[in-house]
Amino acid sequence: MQFKTITLNDLPKIKSIVEKTTFQSCQLSTGSLYCLSGKYSTEVSFSDGFLFVKQRRKGFGVCYFMPVGAGSLPAAVEQLQRYHAEAHGGDFILWGIADDMVSDFRSASNAFADVELTPDRDWAEYIHESKNLLTLSGKRLQPKRNAANQFLRNYSSYEYEPISASNVDEVWEFQQQQLKAEKTTEKSQNLLDLLEEENRSIEFAVAAWEKIGLAGGIIRIDKKIKAFTFGCPISASTFDVMFESAEHSYNGIFQVLEQELIRRELTNFAYVNREEDLGIPGLRFAKQNLRPDILLMKYSAKIGAA
């Protein structure tokens, strides 16, 4: 087994493996793997129909995703453990074991049957049925529906436009304006660092938009971009919304943008994954306030060195 830095050339193979699964975690989307590769020193390996992912994460050091693919999972896990023992030694750590992967984890090795899984609420993912975000129906989403309706009344002449090679540079310019504006507000250093990391990931995305296989849209008011969002598929059922940004003075613009994205670009996806809140209080409030249909918990497992 040989790991190498993930490149654009690896993405079609990754997609062909992951899209055959029913997994819903955003960490498996080609966009997330590639655009965050610098942050996590992401490396990949392919063997016997499986995708193996190695990263370096704060608090864990070298860690791995559960192998994903068709074939013998126990054999794949054994191969990965053998690689780790030879290349690094020490504890073997699996990170990002989502709720929908736990059963596979338990069955992957007799040694895993009783291993303690450590949950991390900050990395739990917010997943919605697409139809619920599209309609915003019901009492629980009434405030969001009201905000969307207010936007539609106030800005009935807004324009929605898919992001493509012809306007992605304009999206990048808007992102730089947004980042500059965010830096003028009072924020902790940790939050500023996260904004910079996000900006670097968006830069990766706009530089290789079509090769990554991203999809998204913008809202224009008076011909100027006021909001954008984009992401990419995880599996056949679930789309990963990686980024969204808007001028906050336009109440309801986020709701309308998401409705437009689902209506125009995501007709084949039953679920939308709006990713994690990373433990940021304001972000957690906003994501919880949208009432997810699934809160996909994630866990880590530390298996002692043989």
C-alpha positions as CSV (number, residue, x, y, z in Angstrom):
1,M,0.0,0.0,0.0
2,Q,1.3,3.4,-1.0
3,F,-0.3,6.7,0.0
4,K,0.2,9.9,-2.1
5,T,-1.0,13.5,-1.9
6,I,-4.5,13.8,-3.4
7,T,-4.6,15.4,-6.8
8,L,-7.3,16.4,-9.3
9,N,-6.6,13.2,-11.3
10,D,-7.7,11.1,-8.3
11,L,-11.2,12.6,-8.1
12,P,-12.9,10.6,-10.8
13,K,-11.7,7.3,-9.1
14,I,-12.8,8.6,-5.7
15,K,-16.2,9.5,-7.0
16,S,-16.7,6.2,-8.8
17,I,-16.1,4.4,-5.4
18,V,-18.0,6.6,-3.0
19,E,-21.1,7.2,-5.2
20,K,-21.9,3.5,-5.1
21,T,-22.3,3.7,-1.3
22,T,-25.2,5.0,0.7
23,F,-22.9,7.0,3.1
24,Q,-23.9,10.6,3.7
25,S,-20.9,12.1,5.4
26,C,-19.5,15.3,3.7
27,Q,-15.9,14.1,4.5
28,L,-16.3,11.7,1.5
29,S,-17.2,14.3,-1.1
30,T,-14.6,14.9,-3.7
31,G,-14.9,18.6,-3.1
32,S,-14.2,18.3,0.6
33,L,-11.4,15.8,0.2
34,Y,-9.6,18.0,-2.4
35,C,-10.3,21.5,-1.2
36,L,-9.4,20.7,2.4
37,S,-6.4,18.6,1.4
38,G,-3.9,21.3,2.4
39,K,-5.4,21.7,5.9
40,Y,-5.3,18.0,6.7
41,S,-2.4,16.9,4.6
42,T,-4.8,14.5,2.9
43,E,-3.3,11.4,1.1
44,V,-5.1,8.6,-0.7
45,S,-4.4,5.1,-1.7
46,F,-6.4,2.7,-3.9
47,S,-6.3,-1.1,-3.5
48,D,-8.7,-4.0,-4.4
49,G,-11.6,-1.6,-5.1
50,F,-11.2,0.4,-1.9
51,L,-10.4,4.0,-1.2
52,F,-8.1,4.6,1.7
53,V,-7.7,8.1,3.1
54,K,-5.0,9.3,5.5
55,Q,-4.9,12.7,7.2
56,R,-3.2,14.5,10.0
57,R,-5.6,16.1,12.4
58,K,-5.1,18.2,15.5
59,G,-5.3,16.1,18.6
60,F,-4.9,12.8,16.7
61,G,-1.8,13.1,14.5
62,V,-1.9,10.5,11.7
63,C,-5.4,9.1,11.3
64,Y,-7.5,7.3,8.7
65,F,-11.0,7.2,7.4
66,M,-12.8,3.9,7.3
67,P,-11.9,2.2,4.0
68,V,-14.7,2.7,1.5
69,G,-15.4,0.3,-1.4
70,A,-16.7,-3.0,-2.6
71,G,-15.1,-6.2,-1.5
72,S,-13.8,-7.6,1.8
73,L,-13.8,-4.8,4.4
74,P,-12.0,-7.0,7.0
75,A,-9.2,-7.6,4.5
76,A,-9.0,-3.8,3.7
77,V,-8.8,-2.9,7.4
78,E,-6.2,-5.5,8.0
79,Q,-4.2,-4.1,5.1
80,L,-4.5,-0.6,6.4
81,Q,-3.5,-1.6,9.9
82,R,-0.4,-3.4,8.6
83,Y,0.6,-0.3,6.6
84,H,0.2,1.9,9.7
85,A,2.3,-0.5,11.8
86,E,5.1,-0.5,9.3
87,A,5.0,3.2,8.2
88,H,4.2,4.9,11.5
89,G,3.8,2.5,14.4
90,G,1.9,3.4,17.6
91,D,-1.9,3.6,18.0
92,F,-4.0,3.0,14.9
93,I,-6.7,5.7,14.8
94,L,-9.8,5.8,12.7
95,W,-11.4,9.2,12.5
96,G,-14.8,10.3,11.2
97,I,-16.7,7.1,11.7
98,A,-20.3,8.4,11.0
99,D,-23.4,6.8,12.4
100,D,-24.1,5.1,9.1
101,M,-20.6,3.5,9.2
102,V,-20.7,2.1,12.7
103,S,-22.1,-1.2,11.7
104,D,-19.4,-1.7,9.1
105,F,-16.8,-0.7,11.7
106,R,-18.0,-3.3,14.2
107,S,-18.0,-6.0,11.6
108,A,-14.6,-5.1,10.0
109,S,-12.6,-6.9,12.7
110,N,-13.2,-9.1,15.7
111,A,-10.9,-6.7,17.5
112,F,-13.3,-3.8,16.8
113,A,-16.4,-5.4,18.3
114,D,-15.9,-3.8,21.8
115,V,-13.6,-0.9,20.9
116,E,-14.9,2.4,22.5
117,L,-16.1,4.9,20.0
118,T,-15.5,8.5,21.1
119,P,-18.2,10.9,19.9
120,D,-17.4,14.5,18.8
121,R,-20.5,16.7,18.7
122,D,-18.5,19.5,17.1
123,W,-18.1,17.4,14.0
124,A,-21.7,16.1,13.8
125,E,-23.3,16.9,10.4
126,Y,-26.6,18.5,9.7
127,I,-28.6,16.6,7.0
128,H,-32.0,17.7,5.6
129,E,-34.5,16.1,3.3
130,S,-34.3,18.3,0.2
131,K,-38.1,18.7,-0.1
132,N,-38.2,20.2,3.4
133,L,-35.6,22.9,2.6
134,L,-37.4,23.5,-0.7
135,T,-40.8,24.1,0.8
136,L,-39.9,25.2,4.3
137,S,-43.3,23.9,5.3
138,G,-44.7,23.2,8.7
139,K,-44.6,25.1,12.0
140,R,-41.0,24.4,12.9
141,L,-39.7,26.1,9.7
142,Q,-42.3,29.0,9.7
143,P,-39.7,31.6,10.7
144,K,-37.5,30.6,7.8
145,R,-40.5,30.6,5.4
146,N,-41.4,34.1,6.6
147,A,-37.9,35.3,6.0
148,A,-37.9,33.9,2.5
149,N,-41.3,35.4,1.7
150,Q,-40.1,38.8,3.0
151,F,-37.1,38.6,0.6
152,L,-39.3,37.7,-2.3
153,R,-41.6,40.7,-1.6
154,N,-38.7,43.1,-1.2
155,Y,-36.5,41.9,-4.1
156,S,-38.9,40.3,-6.6
157,S,-36.6,41.2,-9.4
158,Y,-33.6,39.2,-8.1
159,E,-31.9,36.9,-10.5
160,Y,-30.6,33.3,-9.9
161,E,-27.7,32.1,-12.0
162,P,-25.8,28.8,-11.9
163,I,-22.1,29.1,-11.2
164,S,-20.0,28.1,-14.2
165,A,-16.6,28.8,-15.7
166,S,-18.0,32.0,-17.1
167,N,-18.8,33.6,-13.7
168,V,-16.6,31.7,-11.1
169,D,-14.0,34.5,-11.1
170,E,-16.8,37.0,-10.2
171,V,-17.8,34.7,-7.3
172,W,-14.2,34.8,-6.1
173,E,-14.2,38.6,-6.2
174,F,-17.3,38.6,-4.1
175,Q,-15.8,36.2,-1.6
176,Q,-12.8,38.5,-1.1
177,Q,-15.2,41.4,-0.5
178,Q,-17.0,39.3,2.1
179,L,-13.8,38.2,3.8
180,K,-12.7,41.8,4.0
181,A,-16.0,42.8,5.6
182,E,-15.9,40.0,8.1
183,K,-12.5,41.0,9.2
184,T,-13.8,44.5,10.2
185,T,-16.2,43.0,12.7
186,E,-15.3,41.9,16.2
187,K,-14.3,38.2,16.0
188,S,-12.0,35.9,18.0
189,Q,-8.7,34.9,16.5
190,N,-9.9,31.3,16.2
191,L,-12.9,32.4,14.1
192,L,-10.7,34.6,11.9
193,D,-8.4,31.7,11.4
194,L,-11.4,29.6,10.3
195,L,-12.4,32.2,7.8
196,E,-9.0,32.3,6.3
197,E,-9.0,28.5,6.0
198,E,-12.4,28.6,4.4
199,N,-11.1,31.2,2.0
200,R,-8.2,29.0,1.0
201,S,-10.6,26.1,0.3
202,I,-12.8,28.3,-1.8
203,E,-9.7,29.4,-3.8
204,F,-9.0,25.7,-4.5
205,A,-12.5,25.2,-5.6
206,V,-12.7,28.2,-8.1
207,A,-9.4,27.3,-9.6
208,A,-10.6,23.8,-10.6
209,W,-14.4,24.2,-10.7
210,E,-15.2,21.8,-13.5
211,K,-12.5,19.2,-12.7
212,I,-13.8,18.9,-9.1
213,G,-17.4,18.5,-10.4
214,L,-18.9,21.3,-8.3
215,A,-22.4,22.8,-8.7
216,G,-23.8,25.9,-7.2
217,G,-25.6,29.2,-7.8
218,I,-25.6,32.9,-7.2
219,I,-28.2,35.5,-6.5
220,R,-27.9,38.9,-8.2
221,I,-29.7,42.1,-7.2
222,D,-29.3,45.0,-9.6
223,K,-26.9,42.8,-11.6
224,K,-24.5,42.4,-8.6
225,I,-23.8,39.2,-6.7
226,K,-25.2,39.3,-3.3
227,A,-25.0,35.6,-2.3
228,F,-23.5,32.4,-3.5
229,T,-23.4,28.7,-2.5
230,F,-21.8,25.6,-3.9
231,G,-20.9,22.0,-3.2
232,C,-20.8,18.6,-4.8
233,P,-22.3,15.1,-4.6
234,I,-21.4,12.7,-1.8
235,S,-23.4,9.7,-3.0
236,A,-26.3,9.2,-5.3
237,S,-28.8,10.4,-2.6
238,T,-26.9,13.2,-0.9
239,F,-25.4,16.5,-1.9
240,D,-22.7,18.3,0.2
241,V,-23.3,22.1,0.5
242,M,-19.7,23.1,1.1
243,F,-19.9,26.9,1.2
244,E,-22.5,29.6,1.3
245,S,-22.1,33.4,1.7
246,A,-24.3,36.4,1.5
247,E,-24.6,40.0,2.4
248,H,-26.4,39.8,5.7
249,S,-28.4,43.0,5.1
250,Y,-30.7,41.0,2.8
251,N,-33.0,39.1,5.2
252,G,-34.1,35.8,3.8
253,I,-31.5,35.6,1.1
254,F,-29.9,32.4,2.4
255,Q,-33.3,30.6,2.4
256,V,-34.1,31.7,-1.1
257,L,-30.6,30.8,-2.4
258,E,-30.9,27.3,-0.9
259,Q,-34.4,26.9,-2.4
260,E,-33.1,27.9,-5.8
261,L,-30.1,25.6,-5.6
262,I,-32.4,22.6,-4.8
263,R,-35.0,23.6,-7.4
264,R,-32.5,24.2,-10.2
265,E,-29.4,22.0,-9.5
266,L,-30.3,19.2,-7.1
267,T,-33.4,17.6,-8.4
268,N,-31.8,14.2,-8.2
269,F,-30.7,14.4,-4.6
270,A,-33.1,13.4,-1.8
271,Y,-30.8,14.8,0.9
272,V,-28.7,17.9,1.5
273,N,-25.8,17.8,3.9
274,R,-25.1,21.2,5.4
275,E,-21.9,20.0,7.1
276,E,-20.7,20.6,10.7
277,D,-20.9,23.6,13.1
278,L,-17.3,23.0,14.4
279,G,-18.4,24.0,17.9
280,I,-18.9,27.6,16.9
281,P,-21.9,28.9,19.0
282,G,-23.4,31.2,16.4
283,L,-23.0,28.6,13.6
284,R,-24.5,25.9,15.8
285,F,-27.5,28.0,16.6
286,A,-28.1,28.8,12.9
287,K,-27.8,25.1,11.8
288,Q,-30.0,23.8,14.7
289,N,-32.5,26.6,13.9
290,L,-33.0,25.1,10.4
291,R,-34.2,21.9,12.1
292,P,-32.2,19.1,10.5
293,D,-33.9,15.8,9.7
294,I,-30.7,13.9,10.6
295,L,-27.9,14.9,13.0
296,L,-25.1,12.6,11.7
297,M,-22.8,12.0,14.7
298,K,-19.2,11.1,14.1
299,Y,-16.8,9.1,16.2
300,S,-13.1,8.3,16.5
301,A,-11.6,4.9,17.5
302,K,-8.1,4.3,18.9
303,I,-6.9,0.8,18.5
304,G,-3.7,0.1,20.5
305,A,-0.6,-1.0,18.7
306,A,-0.2,-4.7,18.2
